[in-house]
Amino acid sequence: AARTPQHPGSVRELHDVSLTYMKDAQEQLGIIPDPKYCPHSIGHWLGMDTHDTPLVSSRVSFEPGVVFTVEPGMYFRADDTSVPKEFRGIGVRIEDDVLMLPGGGMEILSASVPKEVSEIEALMSGS
């Protein structure tokens, strides 16, 4: 598959694309965009152990069979008066694990994991 913003070719390219989405999300929330609110990369390679791939460059191209995590997050300090009051002291991080398929396709291995507030609340309440 061609490398496009919708189909980045490496974890680094995916991270670069995510910065635009994070900036847009912060603006929609009424927050002056700042990369400090997402202080980590968008993701990393996954191996036999969750974090056993620190020596694999984030610039290595995606190949069929590799698995990586996509975990955007935003974190707002409780004392950060530059963000609206309702967001102070809140951090949110959502993770998906992705398998690259032959032909450039992807399978989201964690697709069935609850991510929406209503799904998580239902899970926590036992309903």
PyMOL commands that set and color helices and strands:
alter all, ss='L'
color gray80, all
select helices_A, chain A and resi 11-28+35-37+85-87+102-104+117-125
alter helices_A, ss='H'
color red, helices_A
select strands_A, chain A and resi 43-46+67-70+73-75+91-93+96-100+106-108
alter strands_A, ss='S'
color yellow, strands_A
deselect
rebuild
show_as cartoon
